[in-house]
Amino acid sequence: MAATKAQYALPCRKQDLIVAISDPRAHFAHFKHAIDFLLPEGSVIRASRAGVVVDSKINSHEGGIDPKYNDMTYLNFLTIRHAGGEFSQYAHLRYRGALVRRGVRVWEGQPIALSGNTGFSTAPHLHFLVFKLARSELGWESLKIRFKEPLRVRRKPGPVTKAMAPVLKEIERTKRALRRNTSS
């Protein structure tokens, strides 16, 4: 299991954090080390390490559990390149919620965006991922994140509620599509 070389600061204020989750039903394959930080919408997202903003998309104002949202068209995100070849990505951001632009150098702890609920999402949260470029079909691999401070991450699947059923159905559809695409 590849882990980050560097340690990362939390991407949000602890007082804004409701819970940190990495449910294996949703975080699998290339997202297996991602963490969802459940936050009130509009919470300030901070750079977890110093780096340069290399990509962003903040033009969507839509999100939900309908399968149509499982498409990059609806997801708002920001990506930062760090020293040592690692990248951090912040997803499900608010419409026009970026506080920095592509090409800008940011420092650790700097406010960079506002949390939202865009793309395939059940509730306002920040999907946080650290990755490195790799020789693979996707061109990258996720890394297990080492944080500077203790963080309790719930990794066991919670009970399936009636509201979760459509989400899990879409996740299973996505898993099948990934398996088809990687076995071809």
N, C-alpha and C positions, 0 to 999 in steps of 0.2 A: 504494500500500500504506500503510494507516494504521498509525502507530506510536504507542506511548505517549508522552505529553507528558513525564511524569515518568520518572525512573529507579527501578528496583526492586532491592531486595536479594534475594539468593538465598533461597528459601523453606525451605531446609534447611542443615544444617552440611555444609561441603565434605567432611569426613571420612566422612560417612554416604553421600555420593553415589557410586553405582556407575557410572552413566552417565546423560547427559541425551540424550533422543531426541525428535525430531519427525518421525516417519515419515509421508511424504505419503500412504501407503496407509491410515493410520488417522486422520491429522489433515488433514481436508479440509473444504471448505465453511465452516461457522461455527466449526470448531475448527482452522482451518488454521495458526494461530499458537500453538497450545497446545504445551506441552513436558511430556514425561513424565520425571520424575526417578525412576530406579530406586533404591530404598532398602530396607534391611531393614525388615520389618514392625515397627511400634512406634517408628520414628524420629520425633524431634520435628520438627514442622512449625512454621515461624515466619512471622509476618506480614511480607510483603515491603515494606509501606509502612504508615504510620499510617492509621487510619480507624475506621469503625464496622462491626461485624458486623451485616449486614442479613438474612442467611438462613443456615440450617443444617439439616442432616438427618443424624442419626447413629444411626438405629434399625435398620439392616440389619446382619446378621452373615453375609450370603451374597454370593458372587461367583464368577465363573468365565467360561468361554467358551461355555457353552450360550446359545443365542439368547434364552432367557427373561431372562437378566441384562442384556440391552440395553434396559433399562427403568429409569426413575427410582426405581421401588419398591426396587431393590436397591443404589442408589448412595448412599453417604454423602458429604456435601460441606459446605463452609463458604464463604460469600461475604462479602467486605469492600468497603464503599464508601469510596473515597478522595476527597480534595479534587480538584477539577478534573473531576469526572464520570466517573472511571475506577473499575472494579471489578476485584478479583482473586478468583479462585475456586480452591479447593483440593479435589480430588475423589479418591475411592477411599479415604476415611479409615477408620480402624478403628472397629468397633462401639463406640458410646459413647466415641469418641476425641476429641471436642471438649474443649478446655480452657477455652473461653470460650463465652458465651451470646449470643444475639441481643440487640442493643441496646447491647452493651458497646463502649467505645472501646478500641482496641488501639494500641500503638506499634510502630514498625518493629523487627523482631527478637524481638518477644515470642512465646514459645511459645503456639500457638493450637490445636494438634491433634496427633494421632499418625497416622502413615501406616498404611495398611491394604491390603486387597485386595478391596474390595467392588464390586459392580456388574459390568459387563462388563470383565473384567480377566484378564490372563494371568499376572501376577506382582505381588507387592507393589510399589507405586509411588505417586507423587504426580502426578496430572494437574493441571498448573498453567496457568491461562488468565487473561489480562487482557482486559477488554472494556469497551465504552461502549454506552450506549443509542443506538438508531438507528431511523429510520423504515424498517423492513423487516418482512417477515413474522414473523421471530423476535422483533423488537423490540430487537435488539442486534447488534453486530459485534465480532469478535475483533480485537485489536491486536497488532502485532509488539512484543514486549517488549524494552525497553532496560534492561539490567542495569547496576548500579553497578560490578560487577567482571567480569572476563573469564569467559566460560563457553563451553566447547566443546559444541556441540549437534550430535549426529549426525543429519543430515537425509536422507541417502541410504538407500534401503531396503536392509536386509540380506538375506542369502540366505533363501529360503523353506524352512523346515524342515518335517518331517512334523507337528510339534506346531502349527505356525502355520497349516496349511491350513484347519482349521475357523474360526479367527479371521478369516482373509482372506475366507472364504466369507461370514461374517456381516457383515463390513464392506462387502462388495460388495452384499449384500442391503439394508443400510442406505442405501447410496448410491443404489440404484435407488428405494427408497421416498422418499428426499429429492427426487430428480428428479421423481417422480410428483406429490408434494405441492406442489412449487414451480411446476410447469407447469400445474396445474389452475386 
